[in-house]
């Protein structure tokens, strides 16, 4: 840690997978002193229970007024500390009944495991083995003594065949008796081993059931566990964690996450945060009361990056949304989707950031937001977001019925020879190619109308109107030899890769709820398109609005 004045840098830090930055919040002498001042009241509330971490966060509101928040680790409510302490980060009440029922079953299973008296079984087997070794050694010594005596007698009776024969028979009989005695001596060990195997099987079964119950309860905890950061961005616990495969029970229930979430929800900008230990130490790791400790590596550090995101920038909420609203109603909004942004979150923890994710977490009425349709990751332009399930269903009906009129602009690699036309090429997925499509007689029917609007830099600007909505329809219809045989610029799947795919969802027109009046929304071209192309699109839009042209 680096110390600067009263701030202790490098104390609270973590990596955020959404913004891909490391965020840091220092500790301070003031925060440490305030935390230590809380030790007596927390020790009294613990009432002999194991110790815990307590923390203080110092923050300031939008007017620069300072405030101090306090929290203790764990979800158990400590008597006498009901008011003025940061609440748990997860919805504890939502799982109280399940938690009580599960703990009752877990206690029953633990009692059954204890009733098996496994330590006694182990001790019994060990004692039987030890006794067998003693008896075996004693028996071997007796055998060796008799063998030595026979050796002497045999040496004295070398000329007496009858005595030698009798000694040989005696040796044989003693060997048989030795093996029989050894088997009898080992019987208690075998009996103890049978009991050991039986109890081990029973205990393993009970422990598996106990583990399954515990895992199911932890899953319920995680489902009710959303972490909110200073961007106003809430993520499920496993998505906020930098490595969900290593998520352990109790993650997010320490003092630091409680403090950060409480500060974020109160609109406080954090200045410093410190945690100290109070009460009896755990067995591992050893903790000393009053000592300052950083957030734990196992349960806190993996989520601190998400929770600290936006803490250093009061305007982070606006920048985190970073989407232009084109139109909004009570039921839906229209967004200008940038290229290379997912329309909706994908599978995998590296595919969280998307239009839907941002609307859900940053748009005031977007808690139940859902995509009305999809745009490719690389495609820019107009995207409709339903604000509730009924609006999404209504949009889906429009798309299925062909009542949603769509126009796209595409800048092709070369000049297009034909001025306009219709492309009708069925499409199907390429085996092993992910979402990649190809023209196939066995595919789904796909129809696209097109008109050339002009040329720039050796390529044509095309106005597409897709009549169907197949995956990558316009990209394949443009590139395939049976279509335009002229790929869209920047298409890394069907043409030549570039930083920008020059395909843009330009206009949508539709009528909701059986209304005769249509809603038409336009989405301007992104700034990274050539100014000549942007101006050509503006001219075309003006001609549309002035009814000078009626394409399609």
Secondary structure as the mmCIF struct_conf table of DSSP 4:
data_model
#
loop_
_struct_conf.conf_type_id
_struct_conf.id
_struct_conf.beg_label_comp_id
_struct_conf.beg_label_asym_id
_struct_conf.beg_label_seq_id
_struct_conf.end_label_comp_id
_struct_conf.end_label_asym_id
_struct_conf.end_label_seq_id
STRN STRN1 UNK A 2 UNK A 4
TURN_TY1_P TURN_TY1_P1 UNK A 5 UNK A 6
STRN STRN2 UNK A 7 UNK A 16
TURN_TY1_P TURN_TY1_P2 UNK A 17 UNK A 20
STRN STRN3 UNK A 21 UNK A 28
HELX_RH_AL_P HELX_RH_AL_P1 UNK A 29 UNK A 37
TURN_TY1_P TURN_TY1_P3 UNK A 38 UNK A 38
HELX_RH_AL_P HELX_RH_AL_P2 UNK A 39 UNK A 46
TURN_TY1_P TURN_TY1_P4 UNK A 47 UNK A 48
BEND BEND1 UNK A 49 UNK A 49
STRN STRN4 UNK A 52 UNK A 60
TURN_TY1_P TURN_TY1_P5 UNK A 62 UNK A 63
STRN STRN5 UNK A 66 UNK A 72
BEND BEND2 UNK A 73 UNK A 76
HELX_LH_PP_P HELX_LH_PP_P1 UNK A 77 UNK A 78
TURN_TY1_P TURN_TY1_P6 UNK A 79 UNK A 80
BEND BEND3 UNK A 83 UNK A 85
HELX_LH_PP_P HELX_LH_PP_P2 UNK A 86 UNK A 88
BEND BEND4 UNK A 89 UNK A 89
STRN STRN6 UNK A 90 UNK A 90
HELX_RH_3T_P HELX_RH_3T_P1 UNK A 92 UNK A 95
HELX_RH_AL_P HELX_RH_AL_P3 UNK A 96 UNK A 115
TURN_TY1_P TURN_TY1_P7 UNK A 116 UNK A 117
HELX_RH_AL_P HELX_RH_AL_P4 UNK A 118 UNK A 156
TURN_TY1_P TURN_TY1_P8 UNK A 157 UNK A 159
HELX_RH_AL_P HELX_RH_AL_P5 UNK A 161 UNK A 223
TURN_TY1_P TURN_TY1_P9 UNK A 224 UNK A 224
STRN STRN7 UNK A 225 UNK A 225
STRN STRN8 UNK A 226 UNK A 228
TURN_TY1_P TURN_TY1_P10 UNK A 230 UNK A 231
BEND BEND5 UNK A 232 UNK A 232
STRN STRN9 UNK A 234 UNK A 236
HELX_RH_AL_P HELX_RH_AL_P6 UNK A 237 UNK A 240
BEND BEND6 UNK A 241 UNK A 241
TURN_TY1_P TURN_TY1_P11 UNK A 242 UNK A 243
HELX_RH_3T_P HELX_RH_3T_P2 UNK A 244 UNK A 246
TURN_TY1_P TURN_TY1_P12 UNK A 249 UNK A 252
BEND BEND7 UNK A 254 UNK A 254
HELX_RH_AL_P HELX_RH_AL_P7 UNK A 255 UNK A 266
TURN_TY1_P TURN_TY1_P13 UNK A 267 UNK A 267
HELX_LH_PP_P HELX_LH_PP_P3 UNK A 268 UNK A 268
STRN STRN10 UNK A 269 UNK A 278
BEND BEND8 UNK A 279 UNK A 280
HELX_LH_PP_P HELX_LH_PP_P4 UNK A 281 UNK A 282
BEND BEND9 UNK A 283 UNK A 285
TURN_TY1_P TURN_TY1_P14 UNK A 289 UNK A 290
STRN STRN11 UNK A 292 UNK A 292
HELX_LH_PP_P HELX_LH_PP_P5 UNK A 294 UNK A 296
TURN_TY1_P TURN_TY1_P15 UNK A 297 UNK A 300
HELX_RH_AL_P HELX_RH_AL_P8 UNK A 301 UNK A 308
TURN_TY1_P TURN_TY1_P16 UNK A 309 UNK A 312
TURN_TY1_P TURN_TY1_P17 UNK A 314 UNK A 315
HELX_RH_AL_P HELX_RH_AL_P9 UNK A 316 UNK A 321
STRN STRN12 UNK A 324 UNK A 328
BEND BEND10 UNK A 330 UNK A 331
STRN STRN13 UNK A 332 UNK A 337
HELX_LH_PP_P HELX_LH_PP_P6 UNK A 338 UNK A 338
TURN_TY1_P TURN_TY1_P18 UNK A 339 UNK A 340
BEND BEND11 UNK A 341 UNK A 341
STRN STRN14 UNK A 342 UNK A 342
BEND BEND12 UNK A 343 UNK A 344
BEND BEND13 UNK A 347 UNK A 348
TURN_TY1_P TURN_TY1_P19 UNK A 349 UNK A 350
STRN STRN15 UNK A 354 UNK A 354
HELX_RH_AL_P HELX_RH_AL_P10 UNK A 355 UNK A 362
BEND BEND14 UNK A 363 UNK A 363
TURN_TY1_P TURN_TY1_P20 UNK A 364 UNK A 365
TURN_TY1_P TURN_TY1_P21 UNK A 367 UNK A 368
STRN STRN16 UNK A 370 UNK A 371
BEND BEND15 UNK A 372 UNK A 373
BEND BEND16 UNK A 377 UNK A 378
STRN STRN17 UNK A 380 UNK A 386
BEND BEND17 UNK A 387 UNK A 388
HELX_RH_AL_P HELX_RH_AL_P11 UNK A 389 UNK A 400
TURN_TY1_P TURN_TY1_P22 UNK A 401 UNK A 402
STRN STRN18 UNK A 405 UNK A 411
STRN STRN19 UNK A 412 UNK A 412
BEND BEND18 UNK A 413 UNK A 414
BEND BEND19 UNK A 417 UNK A 419
STRN STRN20 UNK A 420 UNK A 424
STRN STRN21 UNK A 427 UNK A 429
HELX_LH_PP_P HELX_LH_PP_P7 UNK A 430 UNK A 430
TURN_TY1_P TURN_TY1_P23 UNK A 431 UNK A 432
BEND BEND20 UNK A 433 UNK A 433
TURN_TY1_P TURN_TY1_P24 UNK A 434 UNK A 435
STRN STRN22 UNK A 437 UNK A 439
TURN_TY1_P TURN_TY1_P25 UNK A 441 UNK A 442
BEND BEND21 UNK A 443 UNK A 443
STRN STRN23 UNK A 444 UNK A 444
STRN STRN24 UNK A 447 UNK A 456
TURN_TY1_P TURN_TY1_P26 UNK A 457 UNK A 458
STRN STRN25 UNK A 459 UNK A 466
BEND BEND22 UNK A 467 UNK A 468
TURN_TY1_P TURN_TY1_P27 UNK A 471 UNK A 472
HELX_RH_AL_P HELX_RH_AL_P12 UNK A 473 UNK A 479
BEND BEND23 UNK A 480 UNK A 480
TURN_TY1_P TURN_TY1_P28 UNK A 481 UNK A 484
HELX_LH_PP_P HELX_LH_PP_P8 UNK A 487 UNK A 487
STRN STRN26 UNK A 488 UNK A 488
TURN_TY1_P TURN_TY1_P29 UNK A 489 UNK A 489
STRN STRN27 UNK A 490 UNK A 490
TURN_TY1_P TURN_TY1_P30 UNK A 492 UNK A 494
BEND BEND24 UNK A 495 UNK A 495
STRN STRN28 UNK A 497 UNK A 497
BEND BEND25 UNK A 499 UNK A 500
STRN STRN29 UNK A 503 UNK A 510
TURN_TY1_P TURN_TY1_P31 UNK A 513 UNK A 514
BEND BEND26 UNK A 516 UNK A 517
HELX_LH_PP_P HELX_LH_PP_P9 UNK A 518 UNK A 518
STRN STRN30 UNK A 519 UNK A 522
HELX_LH_PP_P HELX_LH_PP_P10 UNK A 524 UNK A 526
TURN_TY1_P TURN_TY1_P32 UNK A 527 UNK A 528
BEND BEND27 UNK A 529 UNK A 529
HELX_RH_AL_P HELX_RH_AL_P13 UNK A 531 UNK A 545
TURN_TY1_P TURN_TY1_P33 UNK A 546 UNK A 547
BEND BEND28 UNK A 548 UNK A 548
#
